Amino acid sequence: MSIQGITEQDIANYLANTPGFFERHAELLATIQIMSPHGQRAVSLQERQMEMLREKHRGLEQRIVEMIRHGQENVAIADKLHKWTRAIMLTTNPGDLPGVLVSELKHQFLIPQAAIRVWGAAEAFSMLGFAKPVSEDARSFASSLSLPYCGVNAGFEAASWLEDPRSVASMALVPLHHGGVPEAFGLLVLASPDPTRYSADMGTEFLVRIGEIASAGLARLLPVT
């Protein structure tokens, strides 16, 4: 739109670069009417400005609420991780470590099913449940994981370690490593009947930390070299 060569952009630029205009013509703020985005009614510039400020404040309030909520969730997760780690550290008998690790993990993080296998354990632990035989394919698969696997059960041998494999809709497989060796010495399995609990697109940073803590604790089961 153009009036005698003056465009709307010219008017907008003039008002933006002339902050004293509405101070000198304050009556315009109450007399100029524009359409409100919240209904078919005309409002003054002052009222529209207040609406914009309220919308901005609502957006800021929502962001603050989200920040508080995320902060509370992070504190809760950190507290659970602390309790789980403490339980591992307080376990004096190495042979009890896998059981404590799994049971506390299920309890603290409300995981329906979990299991663990350690195939590099010392001979003294060979008769315990966590040291049951594991196929070479499962060992190779665990060693090939650069990050924990999250997703559906694609016929993994590790699913058979669980109490009720048929109810598993999603699972996480966390490899156990020690001393910078690329070959895994064990595998931690977390499972849920909820197909969205462990999805392929979820972040794995927290599971990596779980794996690191579990690996450090279970290193006591490995032969002394």
DACORKA-V188340 format. One line per field, one symbol per residue. ss: DSSP state (a for helix, b for strand, c for the rest). phi: phi as a letter, one per 30 degrees, with the letter a starting at -180 (. if undefined). psi: psi as a letter, one per 20 degrees, with the letter a starting at -180 (. if undefined). Layout:
ss: ???
phi: ???
psi: ???
//
This chain:
ss: cbbccbbaaaaaaaaaccccaaaaccaaaaacbbbccccccbbbaaaaaaaaaaaaaaaaaaaaaaaaaaaaaaaaaaaaaaaaaaaaaccccaaaaaaaaaaaaaaaacccbbbbbbccbcaaacccaaaccccaaaaaaaaaccccbbbcccccaaaaacccaaaccbbbbbbbcccccccccbbbbbbbccccccccccccaaaaaaaaaaaaaaaaabccc
phi: .bbhiccdddddddddcbddedddbddddccdcbdddckdbdbdeddddddddddddddddddddddddddddddddddddddddddddddddeddeeddedddddddchcebaabbbccddedcdcdedcdebddddddddddddbedblddciddddddddbedddcbabccdcbbiiddddcabcccbbdddcdbcdcddceddddeddddddddedddddc
psi: ppoliprhhggghghhjmhigihhlhhhhhhpprppikqmqqrrhghhghgggggghhggggggggggghghghggghgghggggghghiohohhiggggggghggghjlpgqqrqpojjqqhijhiqhijqqpqhghghgghiohqqppbrolkphhhiiqhmhhiphqqpooqpqqkjphpqjrppppqqioiignqhjqqjgghggghggggggihiiqqp.
//
